[in-house]
Amino acid sequence: MKKVIDSLPSVGFNVGSTINPCTKGLWLLKKPIYVKDPDQAGKVMPVLIIDTEGLGTFDENENHDTKIFMLALLICSMLVYNSVGTIDESALNNLSLVVNLSKTLQCKNGGGDSDMDELAKHFPAFLWVLRDFSLKLVDQFNNHITPKTYLENSLEEHKGTSDQIANKNRIRRLIRHFFEDRDCSTLIRPMEEEAGLQNLNNISDSEIRPDFLEQLKKLRGKVFKRVKPKSLNGQLLNGPMVAELAKAYVESLNLGKTPTIESAWDYMCTEENQKALKLASTHIQSETDKLAKALPIDSTDLFNHKSQILNKSQDIFSNNILSGMAKDDEKEFQAKLAKFCDDSFKNLEKLNNCASTEVVQKFFEKNFKDIVRQNLRNDKYECYEDYEKDLDEFKDEFKTKVKGDHFEKYLEIILVKFNERIFKDISAVKTRRLELELTAYKERMKRAEQELASGKEYLQKDKDRLSTRIEELEADRIEKHSRVEILSEKLKFMEKDKDQKVQMWEEK
């Protein structure tokens, strides 16, 4: 059972020419056959053809037959069961696997006969093909009947109360119960020659009996007219869903467990919902990748894009999940989708911030930063207010040339740091200027002090010189005064002497 589905050439399945079976397990025709959808006029649908290993092969046991039959029943929408000859007790006994299925297969975790009604809802349409059928289809009154009527008559319960009759009737009831949509077709032998029958794979239609070909054509028409898409719990299944369903059943059988339709449904739901989530997430990723190439974007526009993309992705998810998905599970998946969208846009917002900052940074460096630096070097700014005048002019230019209100916040972020540095630079310039002025003042003070010291020294020397001169003059004055006094004394003496001489002369 490990290798359940094999691919075969698209020409069809082989017909065995020996007693050994040519089909092992379940084989899938490589390419689907496209037929008109009976429920949708004008549309076609693909039909997957599966060939199963025959029941009762020599090298397998009844449990193997049960698994093959069970898997075929669970994954197909129409079961074509073929047997040789008429519908008799032997043929019906070969379908006794249905009895085992009612004991083995479960719809929910309860199982048993109480689950039979629910199981019947999941069973496919049943078409019994009677091969090599050579009898006339007439009733007990020799009236012509259809193969379907023949089948229904064969499924009528027998009268009696013995265990043997009860077992026969049980098989008939189970077939009628599980296969509510049932039909029958007959096929004559394709040809009479045994050699040809053993080489049917290589026989052309011209060598086959025309009546057989006509019956075969009608059989194909009946199958393709009545076949419907596989559904489960009211949900139409596509090819990948059927594959997931088969995988769930096979894994259960390989583990020796009883297949549970509900568990398989949950498994398939999980897988399909994961696919839907991936599809919706891929849409988000694709759209955010497109937006990433168009950055920078206004933050308001980015928020609107996020809402639109999330809504679209939620629609994609809702359109691709199974209709029977539980509300809580859907909320959980929607929450995962919303988180993926949030994470994607958080990353996009970071990229948008970088792109917006880069645009603003380039304009800022080209139209303001270098100019301000040059003005600083040229000592244009006497104070911070001088710089703010240039800053206001730049902001007006920025609004005119860089369209988009969202850029202004990135400019403010850049200017906050730049203004802080410029304030420090202007302060530093002012400090340097004051330091230079202070140095010059100190130099002037030093020179003044030196000049003052020199003046003081000169004045002291001049004072000393004048003092000396004064002393000299004072000494000279004293000397002259003394001389004057001496001369005055001499003069007085001479006057006295003169007076005496005059008196003497007068006396004389």
RAZIBEL-V285968 format. One record per run of one state. SS is the DSSP state (H for helix, E for strand, L for the rest). FROM is the first residue (numbers start at 0). TO is the last residue. If there is no record, write none. Layout:
SS;FROM;TO, SS;FROM;TO
This chain:
L;0;3, E;4;7, L;8;24, E;25;28, L;29;31, E;32;35, L;36;42, E;43;46, L;47;48, E;49;51, L;52;60, H;61;74, L;75;76, E;77;83, L;84;87, H;88;93, L;94;95, H;96;103, L;104;104, E;105;105, L;106;111, H;112;120, L;121;123, E;124;130, L;131;136, E;137;137, L;138;142, E;143;143, L;144;145, H;146;153, L;154;161, H;162;177, L;178;180, E;181;185, L;186;192, H;193;196, L;197;198, H;199;201, L;202;203, H;204;206, L;207;208, H;209;225, L;226;229, E;230;231, L;232;233, E;234;235, L;236;237, H;238;253, L;254;258, E;259;259, H;260;292, L;293;297, H;298;319, L;320;325, H;326;376, L;377;382, H;383;400, L;401;404, H;405;506, L;507;507
